[in-house]
């Protein structure tokens, strides 16, 4: 497959990892359409906010995930912490997913985006792992991808992180770890 004057193939693993990063980022970015909405401030400035639909449906989803969850401490967390504060957690999940989507898609602060994504995926996995085998595999794959994005510094290829690393090679945000 050609990309500009370079060929993408087995000898370009960074490009394949970047493609995975972008696809996973777009998966999370869909939150902008499903869990966020835009309001007009001053009649002309669109500002995102958590949608009323997500604020209403999220407690129902969490109650289903808690009901029958065999992981005692996580069941207690869902019932005792998340459900009583469902509005807060609805905002946190919507904005967290949007942040992961934006950061991974752009390859901007990819490590931070991957860590936020790993936190979300771990929690979603703990909430749903008992519901079906498909849930187990899906969240496990996403967690593995987040770890790969973090440790491989996946934003350096086709991402803003790469441009930052070239412009400021000694920055704490872009330095290359010792091999």
Beta strands, then each sheet from edge to edge (+ up, - down):
strand 1: 2-3
strand 2: 6-7
strand 3: 36-41
strand 4: 45-50
sheet 1: 1+ 2-
sheet 2: 3+ 4-
end
